[in-house]
């Protein structure tokens, strides 16, 4: 984010010269002080001193509350520091001062979205799209806002539109996949994720989404390939657990348990890995015609341990009740 200052410096020089021509000793106007503060802020920003840049911009906006370039940069700097509320305040003023620039409403929408003010974010994105209907990022973000609001069809419409506006955007295709999954269309979601990865193979989150998608579809062998690829760059308990899920779907139960145990070695409190072991043991128990009761007891043991870590797990509580009732399964 770099700013051209030549025009601003000319304004300062011209204004100062005009002042000197009228009377000796006159001071700069508030507007001139504001622009000077903006120039100093950009210099501080380019030197890597965001705090000094913010201080200069705050002073500049006090001298001239209508200085849009200062409002925009100040909002950007606050957003970069994670101070989304302050960023939104600046963008709100910016959008009021310059309501016909789409980027002002887009930035405001992003700040609102980061603040979880999703309805306000959607309204800002819609205004930006009214001004520039062909902006792919705005369309994509609006789709994500609608997804967060539970409006799945609207989410699908706008995320799909983003891929049409910018078919080379890996992010657009990835987010279309998320929207398609929300509508239950896992096959098309898979295609969208794969298209995204074709455009940018380094996307770890998209790789994970594709692996989970394939696991959900029961494509265990394909999911294993994706999760192995993900694991090379992201060896975390969550990745190990999901790799185990893919292996379990592929019927590779011993390998699945190894991955669950690897996740637990990294985080002994990772109850989801314990749950995975339990489900594998039950799958093995059923595959063995329910003759190896040690498998069932092993599942119950790890599930009970999981519930000690996190008691609020209705599905596991139900499983313990069901599989713990041996009389039920002897009928």
C-alpha positions as semicolon CSV with decimal commas, in nm:
position;residue;x (nm);y (nm);z (nm)
1;X;0,000;0,000;0,000
2;X;0,201;0,303;-0,130
3;X;0,074;0,656;-0,180
4;X;0,173;0,912;-0,441
5;X;0,245;1,249;-0,283
6;X;0,343;1,472;-0,574
7;X;0,001;1,637;-0,602
8;X;-0,022;1,691;-0,228
9;X;0,319;1,861;-0,216
10;X;0,222;2,091;-0,498
11;X;-0,089;2,194;-0,309
12;X;0,120;2,280;-0,005
13;X;0,373;2,477;-0,207
14;X;0,106;2,666;-0,395
15;X;-0,091;2,749;-0,082
16;X;0,217;2,868;0,104
17;X;0,320;3,083;-0,190
18;X;-0,025;3,240;-0,209
19;X;-0,014;3,319;0,161
20;X;0,327;3,486;0,126
21;X;0,199;3,697;-0,161
22;X;-0,091;3,833;0,043
23;X;0,074;3,911;0,374
24;X;0,395;3,844;0,561
25;X;0,383;3,612;0,861
26;X;0,047;3,443;0,799
27;X;0,034;3,083;0,927
28;X;-0,089;2,773;0,750
29;X;-0,461;2,710;0,738
30;X;-0,614;2,406;0,914
31;X;-0,647;2,239;0,576
32;X;-0,278;2,296;0,506
33;X;-0,186;2,155;0,846
34;X;-0,403;1,853;0,772
35;X;-0,236;1,783;0,439
36;X;0,107;1,831;0,593
37;X;0,016;1,582;0,863
38;X;-0,097;1,337;0,598
39;X;0,236;1,373;0,415
40;X;0,423;1,309;0,741
41;X;0,200;1,008;0,811
42;X;0,276;0,850;0,475
43;X;0,647;0,903;0,532
44;X;0,622;0,738;0,874
45;X;0,422;0,451;0,728
46;X;0,678;0,392;0,453
47;X;0,946;0,383;0,724
48;X;0,751;0,107;0,900
49;X;0,630;0,323;1,191
50;X;0,255;0,261;1,188
51;X;0,198;0,412;1,533
52;X;0,357;0,745;1,436
53;X;0,161;0,741;1,110
54;X;-0,163;0,691;1,302
55;X;-0,081;0,977;1,540
56;X;-0,014;1,212;1,248
57;X;-0,335;1,107;1,074
58;X;-0,544;1,155;1,387
59;X;-0,408;1,508;1,415
60;X;-0,466;1,567;1,044
61;X;-0,832;1,466;1,066
62;X;-0,882;1,703;1,357
63;X;-0,749;1,989;1,147
64;X;-0,962;1,885;0,851
65;X;-1,234;1,623;0,923
66;X;-1,313;1,607;0,552
67;X;-0,968;1,499;0,433
68;X;-1,069;1,172;0,268
69;X;-0,721;1,048;0,190
70;X;-0,631;1,071;0,560
71;X;-0,951;0,888;0,660
72;X;-0,880;0,608;0,417
73;X;-0,520;0,553;0,523
74;X;-0,611;0,579;0,891
75;X;-0,878;0,312;0,846
76;X;-0,631;0,087;0,665
77;X;-0,372;0,125;0,940
78;X;-0,621;0,053;1,217
79;X;-0,741;-0,255;1,028
80;X;-0,382;-0,370;0,989
81;X;-0,339;-0,348;1,366
82;X;-0,654;-0,551;1,425
83;X;-0,845;-0,251;1,565
84;X;-1,150;-0,315;1,352
85;X;-1,386;-0,090;1,545
86;X;-1,165;0,213;1,490
87;X;-1,114;0,114;1,128
88;X;-1,491;0,097;1,078
89;X;-1,531;0,446;1,229
90;X;-1,291;0,590;0,972
91;X;-1,450;0,404;0,682
92;X;-1,796;0,518;0,790
93;X;-1,684;0,879;0,767
94;X;-1,507;0,808;0,439
95;X;-1,820;0,652;0,287
96;X;-2,026;0,954;0,392
97;X;-1,773;1,203;0,253
98;X;-1,726;1,012;-0,073
99;X;-2,033;0,792;-0,125
100;X;-1,970;0,732;-0,496
101;X;-1,639;0,544;-0,466
102;X;-1,709;0,167;-0,448
103;X;-1,388;0,091;-0,258
104;X;-1,504;0,301;0,037
105;X;-1,812;0,083;0,087
106;X;-1,610;-0,233;0,025
107;X;-1,360;-0,142;0,297
108;X;-1,643;-0,061;0,533
109;X;-1,800;-0,399;0,457
110;X;-1,473;-0,578;0,535
111;X;-1,443;-0,396;0,869
112;X;-1,802;-0,480;0,959
113;X;-1,745;-0,843;0,865
114;X;-1,438;-0,859;1,089
115;X;-1,652;-0,715;1,369
116;X;-1,915;-0,985;1,306
117;X;-2,165;-0,715;1,207
118;X;-2,267;-0,935;0,917
119;X;-2,592;-0,761;0,823
120;X;-2,415;-0,424;0,805
121;X;-2,135;-0,584;0,602
122;X;-2,384;-0,721;0,349
123;X;-2,547;-0,379;0,313
124;X;-2,209;-0,214;0,249
125;X;-2,111;-0,477;-0,008
126;X;-2,444;-0,433;-0,185
127;X;-2,385;-0,058;-0,207
128;X;-2,037;-0,120;-0,348
129;X;-2,180;-0,359;-0,608
130;X;-2,441;-0,103;-0,711
131;X;-2,153;0,131;-0,792
132;X;-1,932;-0,136;-0,950
133;X;-2,126;-0,450;-1,042
134;X;-1,820;-0,621;-1,190
135;X;-1,601;-0,632;-0,880
136;X;-1,535;-0,998;-0,806
137;X;-1,405;-0,951;-0,450
138;X;-1,713;-0,758;-0,345
139;X;-1,939;-1,023;-0,492
140;X;-1,743;-1,300;-0,319
141;X;-1,748;-1,127;0,020
142;X;-2,118;-1,054;-0,012
143;X;-2,174;-1,425;-0,076
144;X;-1,979;-1,512;0,238
145;X;-2,179;-1,259;0,438
146;X;-2,502;-1,417;0,317
147;X;-2,364;-1,759;0,407
148;X;-2,298;-1,639;0,762
149;X;-2,654;-1,505;0,774
150;X;-2,790;-1,846;0,670
151;X;-2,911;-1,721;0,331
152;X;-2,762;-2,009;0,136
153;X;-2,914;-1,946;-0,205
154;X;-2,801;-1,583;-0,201
155;X;-2,459;-1,698;-0,084
156;X;-2,436;-1,941;-0,375
157;X;-2,551;-1,680;-0,626
158;X;-2,288;-1,422;-0,532
159;X;-1,994;-1,661;-0,480
160;X;-2,069;-1,820;-0,817
161;X;-2,091;-1,476;-0,972
162;X;-1,743;-1,400;-0,837
163;X;-1,599;-1,696;-1,030
164;X;-1,763;-1,567;-1,347
165;X;-1,625;-1,216;-1,294
166;X;-1,277;-1,345;-1,212
167;X;-1,234;-1,706;-1,324
168;X;-0,863;-1,696;-1,233
169;X;-0,930;-1,624;-0,865
170;X;-0,843;-1,924;-0,649
171;X;-1,019;-1,762;-0,354
172;X;-1,341;-1,722;-0,549
173;X;-1,348;-2,091;-0,646
174;X;-1,262;-2,200;-0,293
175;X;-1,541;-1,994;-0,142
176;X;-1,783;-2,119;-0,405
177;X;-1,698;-2,468;-0,281
178;X;-1,789;-2,367;0,074
179;X;-2,120;-2,223;-0,043
180;X;-2,199;-2,535;-0,249
181;X;-2,132;-2,758;0,051
182;X;-2,372;-2,546;0,256
183;X;-2,645;-2,630;0,004
184;X;-2,552;-3,000;0,016
185;X;-2,401;-3,014;-0,332
186;X;-2,079;-3,195;-0,237
187;X;-1,994;-3,312;-0,589
188;X;-1,992;-2,959;-0,733
189;X;-1,811;-2,835;-0,422
190;X;-1,538;-3,091;-0,488
191;X;-1,502;-2,961;-0,843
192;X;-1,478;-2,602;-0,717
193;X;-1,210;-2,691;-0,462
194;X;-1,010;-2,875;-0,726
195;X;-1,036;-2,578;-0,963
196;X;-0,913;-2,350;-0,683
197;X;-0,614;-2,576;-0,616
198;X;-0,532;-2,589;-0,986
199;X;-0,498;-2,210;-0,970
200;X;-0,310;-2,204;-0,639
201;X;-0,183;-2,541;-0,513
202;X;-0,043;-2,389;-0,192
203;X;-0,381;-2,321;-0,029
204;X;-0,377;-2,523;0,291
205;X;-0,735;-2,443;0,394
206;X;-0,869;-2,541;0,052
207;X;-0,673;-2,866;0,067
208;X;-0,829;-2,935;0,405
209;X;-1,178;-2,851;0,277
210;X;-1,130;-3,084;-0,018
211;X;-1,008;-3,363;0,208
212;X;-1,309;-3,324;0,436
213;X;-1,539;-3,305;0,135
214;X;-1,404;-3,631;-0,006
215;X;-1,430;-3,797;0,335
216;X;-1,794;-3,688;0,360
217;X;-1,863;-3,828;0,015
218;X;-1,713;-4,160;0,120
219;X;-1,421;-4,123;-0,121
220;X;-1,173;-4,243;0,137
221;X;-0,889;-4,332;-0,102
222;X;-0,904;-3,991;-0,271
223;X;-0,928;-3,818;0,067
224;X;-0,616;-4,001;0,189
225;X;-0,414;-3,861;-0,103
226;X;-0,525;-3,507;-0,025
227;X;-0,464;-3,539;0,349
228;X;-0,115;-3,681;0,292
229;X;-0,042;-3,378;0,078
230;X;-0,173;-3,146;0,348
231;X;0,022;-3,321;0,622
232;X;0,353;-3,241;0,453
233;X;0,302;-2,872;0,528
234;X;0,070;-2,881;0,829
235;X;0,154;-3,145;1,088
236;X;-0,101;-3,052;1,355
237;X;-0,332;-3,261;1,576
238;X;-0,629;-3,152;1,364
239;X;-0,458;-3,256;1,041
240;X;-0,357;-3,592;1,189
241;X;-0,710;-3,651;1,309
242;X;-0,865;-3,569;0,973
243;X;-0,607;-3,785;0,799
244;X;-0,717;-4,062;1,032
245;X;-1,080;-4,001;0,934
246;X;-0,989;-4,039;0,566
247;X;-0,800;-4,362;0,636
248;X;-1,096;-4,495;0,832
249;X;-1,327;-4,418;0,539
250;X;-1,087;-4,613;0,317
251;X;-1,111;-4,909;0,555
252;X;-0,747;-4,874;0,669
253;X;-0,833;-4,901;1,037
254;X;-0,486;-4,969;1,177
255;X;-0,341;-4,674;0,989
256;X;-0,629;-4,455;1,106
257;X;-0,563;-4,540;1,471
258;X;-0,193;-4,458;1,422
259;X;-0,289;-4,111;1,304
260;X;-0,532;-4,059;1,592
261;X;-0,259;-4,162;1,835
262;X;-0,015;-3,924;1,662
263;X;-0,267;-3,644;1,718
264;X;-0,296;-3,741;2,085
265;X;0,083;-3,746;2,119
266;X;0,082;-3,381;2,018
267;X;-0,224;-3,298;2,230
268;X;-0,335;-3,555;2,492
269;X;-0,655;-3,356;2,551
270;X;-0,768;-3,380;2,188
271;X;-1,096;-3,554;2,253
272;X;-1,194;-3,571;1,885
273;X;-0,901;-3,806;1,820
274;X;-1,024;-4,026;2,105
275;X;-1,367;-4,029;1,946
276;X;-1,210;-4,135;1,616
277;X;-1,043;-4,432;1,784
278;X;-1,377;-4,528;1,935
279;X;-1,555;-4,527;1,601
280;X;-1,277;-4,732;1,441
281;X;-1,303;-4,992;1,718
282;X;-1,679;-5,014;1,666
283;X;-1,627;-5,051;1,290
284;X;-1,383;-5,335;1,357
285;X;-1,625;-5,490;1,606
286;X;-1,908;-5,491;1,354
287;X;-1,683;-5,612;1,074
288;X;-1,589;-5,907;1,293
289;X;-1,957;-5,998;1,333
290;X;-1,950;-5,855;1,688
291;X;-1,750;-6,152;1,816
292;X;-1,448;-5,960;1,948
293;X;-1,603;-5,788;2,248
294;X;-1,268;-5,633;2,341
295;X;-1,316;-5,396;2,047
296;X;-1,648;-5,274;2,184
297;X;-1,507;-5,229;2,535
298;X;-1,208;-5,044;2,393
299;X;-1,443;-4,802;2,215
300;X;-1,635;-4,741;2,536
301;X;-1,313;-4,676;2,726
302;X;-1,186;-4,407;2,491
303;X;-1,529;-4,245;2,460
304;X;-1,559;-4,222;2,838
305;X;-1,216;-4,064;2,852
306;X;-1,325;-3,819;2,583
307;X;-1,634;-3,728;2,788
308;X;-1,414;-3,662;3,090
309;X;-1,227;-3,404;2,881
310;X;-1,543;-3,255;2,731
311;X;-1,872;-3,371;2,882
312;X;-2,094;-3,181;2,637
313;X;-2,087;-3,428;2,347
314;X;-2,441;-3,555;2,282
315;X;-2,339;-3,791;2,002
316;X;-2,072;-3,961;2,213
317;X;-2,301;-3,975;2,515
318;X;-2,560;-4,152;2,299
319;X;-2,296;-4,389;2,160
320;X;-2,181;-4,485;2,509
321;X;-2,539;-4,552;2,609
322;X;-2,614;-4,756;2,300
323;X;-2,293;-4,958;2,273
324;X;-2,270;-5,002;2,646
325;X;-2,601;-5,186;2,650
326;X;-2,469;-5,535;2,574
327;X;-2,811;-5,690;2,619
328;X;-2,936;-5,479;2,329
329;X;-2,679;-5,626;2,093
330;X;-2,730;-5,985;2,206
331;X;-3,090;-5,986;2,086
